Amino acid sequence: MGMIAFWATLSLNMPDFTRLVPANASSCSASPRPAERRCPSSPLCRLSSPPAAWSFYGKALWDPVELASNFSSPIVVILGLVIAVLATVSANVAANVVSPSYDFSNALPTWVNFRTGGLLTGVIGILIQPWRLLADPHIYIFGWLGLYGGVLAAVAGVLVAGYWVRDKTVLALPELYRRDGRYWFSTAGT
């Protein structure tokens, strides 16, 4: 369920990243290329680091910050920590800030723009105290990710079934942008 929660978040907010591209062809041709290189390389780096640390330090180090702190050169330690910070920020901004920022700005467009939505997301993120979720892996993995993955899997299932089964992969693109178009939703039951 945890992996469903992880990938469902990114797949459900993909339109937030592709809606501002100038042409559909550019989003289709540019998006998969970096992912093809990045997706296999990330797990390979992650899985090869602990055995490499074992051979050098006598223990498997899964935490990249702890691994970086074991180097003797201050330049290598700083470089490792900068890379860890950049990786964490880039992954978390893409996965956890962009989508709710657009959601807030779309829900209340006269009062909230994208920047204010990002600030609201940050404040709410602090108020829910995520460090408490991470303090106990059992609560985080089996509680939070299970619930989150179950909800997002249901949402993704409805979207996939609607696109593949009901609409037979035909999308009336102009209707997406019309106020009273085919895809317009204003209240339950319409």
VOPAGU-2260 file (C-alpha; in pm, 1 decimal, decimal comma):
REM VOPAGU-2260
SITE   aa  ch    i         X         Y         Z
SITE  MET   A    0       0,0       0,0       0,0
SITE  GLY   A    1     292,3     232,5      67,6
SITE  MET   A    2     414,5     212,6    -291,7
SITE  ILE   A    3      63,1     278,6    -418,9
SITE  ALA   A    4      52,3     591,1    -202,0
SITE  PHE   A    5     391,7     705,4    -331,3
SITE  TRP   A    6     327,2     655,0    -703,3
SITE  ALA   A    7     -41,7     753,6    -692,7
SITE  THR   A    8      52,0    1094,7    -553,1
SITE  LEU   A    9     287,5    1163,1    -840,9
SITE  SER   A   10      62,4    1020,7   -1110,3
SITE  LEU   A   11    -247,8    1203,6    -989,5
SITE  ASN   A   12     -73,8    1540,8    -989,1
SITE  MET   A   13      97,4    1495,2   -1326,4
SITE  PRO   A   14    -150,6    1737,5   -1490,5
SITE  ASP   A   15     -19,5    2007,1   -1254,7
SITE  PHE   A   16     318,6    1978,0   -1426,0
SITE  THR   A   17     201,4    1935,0   -1785,0
SITE  ARG   A   18     -77,2    2192,6   -1801,4
SITE  LEU   A   19     158,1    2484,1   -1865,9
SITE  VAL   A   20     357,4    2333,1   -2153,4
SITE  PRO   A   21     311,1    2510,9   -2487,2
SITE  ALA   A   22     212,0    2201,1   -2686,1
SITE  ASN   A   23      98,2    1849,9   -2607,7
SITE  ALA   A   24     377,4    1703,4   -2821,2
SITE  SER   A   25     646,0    1873,5   -2613,1
SITE  SER   A   26     509,6    1728,3   -2288,9
SITE  CYS   A   27     485,0    1380,4   -2438,7
SITE  SER   A   28     832,1    1382,2   -2592,1
SITE  ALA   A   29    1021,1    1551,4   -2308,9
SITE  SER   A   30     868,9    1403,1   -1993,3
SITE  PRO   A   31     953,9    1032,7   -2021,6
SITE  ARG   A   32    1319,2    1076,2   -2120,7
SITE  PRO   A   33    1459,4    1197,8   -1787,3
SITE  ALA   A   34    1237,9     948,1   -1602,2
SITE  GLU   A   35    1381,8     658,8   -1803,8
SITE  ARG   A   36    1730,3     752,3   -1684,0
SITE  ARG   A   37    1634,8     861,8   -1334,1
SITE  CYS   A   38    1402,0     579,4   -1229,6
SITE  PRO   A   39    1652,8     293,3   -1265,3
SITE  SER   A   40    1946,9     497,5   -1135,3
SITE  SER   A   41    1785,6     602,7    -807,6
SITE  PRO   A   42    1717,0     250,7    -672,6
SITE  LEU   A   43    2053,8     129,2    -800,3
SITE  CYS   A   44    2232,7     402,9    -606,3
SITE  ARG   A   45    2015,4     338,2    -304,3
SITE  LEU   A   46    2077,2     -36,0    -308,6
SITE  SER   A   47    2449,0     -17,6    -383,1
SITE  SER   A   48    2535,6     231,7    -107,5
SITE  PRO   A   49    2485,6       4,8     199,1
SITE  PRO   A   50    2703,4    -281,9      64,6
SITE  ALA   A   51    2970,5     -30,5     -34,9
SITE  ALA   A   52    2955,0     123,8     312,4
SITE  TRP   A   53    2980,9    -224,3     462,9
SITE  SER   A   54    3307,1    -289,2     281,0
SITE  PHE   A   55    3455,6      45,2     396,6
SITE  TYR   A   56    3306,8      97,3     744,3
SITE  GLY   A   57    3204,8    -251,3     857,5
SITE  LYS   A   58    2835,3    -166,1     880,4
SITE  ALA   A   59    2554,4    -106,4     633,0
SITE  LEU   A   60    2460,4     262,3     623,6
SITE  TRP   A   61    2116,5     322,4     473,3
SITE  ASP   A   62    2089,4     687,6     569,6
SITE  PRO   A   63    2273,3     908,6     315,1
SITE  VAL   A   64    2340,4    1176,2     578,7
SITE  GLU   A   65    2500,8     921,4     809,4
SITE  LEU   A   66    2703,7     787,9     517,3
SITE  ALA   A   67    2824,2    1137,0     423,8
SITE  SER   A   68    2927,1    1208,3     784,0
SITE  ASN   A   69    3168,6     911,6     779,3
SITE  PHE   A   70    3396,1    1066,6     516,9
SITE  SER   A   71    3714,2    1231,8     644,9
SITE  SER   A   72    3731,2    1508,2     383,3
SITE  PRO   A   73    3516,5    1811,2     475,7
SITE  ILE   A   74    3463,2    1889,1     106,2
SITE  VAL   A   75    3317,4    1542,0      43,3
SITE  VAL   A   76    3098,2    1568,7     355,6
SITE  ILE   A   77    2963,8    1908,8     247,0
SITE  LEU   A   78    2907,7    1786,7    -109,4
SITE  GLY   A   79    2722,2    1477,8      17,6
SITE  LEU   A   80    2502,5    1685,0     246,9
SITE  VAL   A   81    2425,4    1939,1     -26,7
SITE  ILE   A   82    2323,8    1655,4    -260,0
SITE  ALA   A   83    2104,3    1502,5      14,3
SITE  VAL   A   84    1934,6    1837,9      80,5
SITE  LEU   A   85    1877,1    1904,7    -292,1
SITE  ALA   A   86    1735,9    1555,3    -345,4
SITE  THR   A   87    1503,2    1587,9     -47,5
SITE  VAL   A   88    1380,3    1935,5    -139,0
SITE  SER   A   89    1330,4    1857,1    -508,3
SITE  ALA   A   90    1139,6    1536,3    -436,0
SITE  ASN   A   91     923,3    1689,3    -164,6
SITE  VAL   A   92     840,6    2006,3    -356,1
SITE  ALA   A   93     735,5    1806,0    -660,8
SITE  ALA   A   94     538,6    1545,1    -469,2
SITE  ASN   A   95     394,2    1739,2    -177,7
SITE  VAL   A   96     371,2    2110,5    -256,0
SITE  VAL   A   97     281,7    2164,2    -622,3
SITE  SER   A   98     -47,1    1973,3    -622,1
SITE  PRO   A   99    -200,7    2122,2    -305,9
SITE  SER   A  100     -82,0    2469,7    -408,7
SITE  TYR   A  101    -274,1    2440,2    -734,4
SITE  ASP   A  102    -569,5    2287,6    -547,6
SITE  PHE   A  103    -590,8    2585,3    -311,0
SITE  SER   A  104    -550,0    2835,8    -593,1
SITE  ASN   A  105    -817,7    2661,3    -802,6
SITE  ALA   A  106   -1059,6    2628,2    -511,7
SITE  LEU   A  107   -1037,8    2996,7    -414,3
SITE  PRO   A  108    -894,7    3177,9    -718,6
SITE  THR   A  109    -993,7    3528,6    -609,1
SITE  TRP   A  110    -813,4    3502,1    -274,0
SITE  VAL   A  111    -539,0    3243,0    -323,8
SITE  ASN   A  112    -276,2    3235,3    -597,9
SITE  PHE   A  113     -16,5    2960,1    -648,1
SITE  ARG   A  114     238,0    3122,7    -414,4
SITE  THR   A  115     -15,7    3170,0    -134,9
SITE  GLY   A  116    -130,9    2810,6    -188,6
SITE  GLY   A  117     229,3    2698,3    -140,5
SITE  LEU   A  118     252,2    2893,9     183,5
SITE  LEU   A  119     -77,9    2745,4     302,7
SITE  THR   A  120      52,9    2399,9     218,6
SITE  GLY   A  121     365,7    2463,0     423,9
SITE  VAL   A  122     170,8    2589,1     724,8
SITE  ILE   A  123     -70,6    2295,4     714,3
SITE  GLY   A  124     225,8    2060,0     670,3
SITE  ILE   A  125     377,0    2191,6     992,7
SITE  LEU   A  126      45,3    2189,6    1181,4
SITE  ILE   A  127     -16,8    1818,6    1113,3
SITE  GLN   A  128     321,6    1742,6    1274,5
SITE  PRO   A  129     467,9    1489,4    1028,5
SITE  TRP   A  130     759,2    1417,4    1262,6
SITE  ARG   A  131     512,7    1230,1    1484,8
SITE  LEU   A  132     424,4    1001,9    1193,1
SITE  LEU   A  133     791,5     933,2    1128,6
SITE  ALA   A  134     870,6     869,3    1496,6
SITE  ASP   A  135     699,7     529,5    1481,7
SITE  PRO   A  136     753,6     337,4    1156,2
SITE  HIS   A  137     454,6     114,4    1230,9
SITE  ILE   A  138     217,4     411,8    1240,7
SITE  TYR   A  139     372,9     566,8     930,4
SITE  ILE   A  140     391,8     259,6     708,8
SITE  PHE   A  141      85,5      63,2     814,0
SITE  GLY   A  142    -132,2     348,3     934,8
SITE  TRP   A  143     -71,8     661,8     729,8
SITE  LEU   A  144      54,5     510,2     403,6
SITE  GLY   A  145    -208,5     236,4     415,2
SITE  LEU   A  146    -490,5     487,8     454,4
SITE  TYR   A  147    -342,8     732,1     204,4
SITE  GLY   A  148    -268,7     458,3     -49,6
SITE  GLY   A  149    -617,6     313,4     -14,8
SITE  VAL   A  150    -782,5     649,9     -79,2
SITE  LEU   A  151    -554,7     741,6    -370,8
SITE  ALA   A  152    -583,6     394,7    -523,9
SITE  ALA   A  153    -962,2     436,2    -531,6
SITE  VAL   A  154    -934,0     781,7    -692,0
SITE  ALA   A  155    -681,6     656,3    -947,1
SITE  GLY   A  156    -903,1     354,5   -1018,7
SITE  VAL   A  157   -1201,3     576,9   -1098,6
SITE  LEU   A  158    -989,2     798,6   -1325,6
SITE  VAL   A  159    -835,6     502,1   -1508,8
SITE  ALA   A  160   -1170,8     325,9   -1549,9
SITE  GLY   A  161   -1331,9     643,5   -1678,5
SITE  TYR   A  162   -1057,6     701,1   -1933,9
SITE  TRP   A  163   -1001,0     342,7   -2053,6
SITE  VAL   A  164   -1339,1     173,0   -2008,7
SITE  ARG   A  165   -1604,8     443,4   -2034,7
SITE  ASP   A  166   -1437,9     681,7   -2280,4
SITE  LYS   A  167   -1231,6     419,6   -2471,3
SITE  THR   A  168    -923,1     650,1   -2446,7
SITE  VAL   A  169   -1100,1     927,9   -2637,9
SITE  LEU   A  170   -1068,5    1263,1   -2467,2
SITE  ALA   A  171   -1269,4    1564,9   -2579,8
SITE  LEU   A  172    -988,4    1810,4   -2511,8
SITE  PRO   A  173   -1175,6    2138,2   -2580,7
SITE  GLU   A  174   -1445,7    2024,7   -2337,5
SITE  LEU   A  175   -1189,4    2021,9   -2056,4
SITE  TYR   A  176   -1165,8    2399,6   -2077,5
SITE  ARG   A  177   -1532,7    2493,9   -2120,5
SITE  ARG   A  178   -1721,0    2608,5   -1814,2
SITE  ASP   A  179   -2028,3    2399,4   -1896,6
SITE  GLY   A  180   -1842,7    2135,9   -2098,2
SITE  ARG   A  181   -1871,0    1761,5   -2077,7
SITE  TYR   A  182   -1622,7    1733,4   -1789,6
SITE  TRP   A  183   -1753,3    2027,0   -1582,9
SITE  PHE   A  184   -1843,3    1936,3   -1225,9
SITE  SER   A  185   -2022,8    2176,7    -997,2
SITE  THR   A  186   -2226,5    1971,4    -748,7
SITE  ALA   A  187   -2278,2    1608,5    -664,8
SITE  GLY   A  188   -2488,9    1426,6    -917,8
SITE  THR   A  189   -2416,0    1648,8   -1218,8
